[in-house]
């Protein structure tokens, strides 16, 4: 019974986060490997993100120490998220609604 309840809660957690639409996600993937076009997806991700890097930093400071945290915007499986890495901490913050994502959701 506990396992069923846990599975139900974790499944609802996954679908509670906002996701990119299929069109938005596909717009992030270019198949032209020219150096000038490799920066285009980063600009599109920054444009689609509703959480600023400063807001992601504020969220991460609630869970991690200030020790040299690095932030990177990434997209995977229709999730747009900030990867926050520190010496003892690694967080995935949804860039659309500010919620925390589990690493299992992104694999």
Protein Blocks (a to p, Z undefined) as FASTA:
>chain_A
ZZmmmmmmmmmmmmmpccddfklmmmmpccbfbfklmmmmmmmmmmmpmbdfklmmmmmm
mmmcfehpadddddeehiacdddddfkbccdddfknopacdfklmZZ
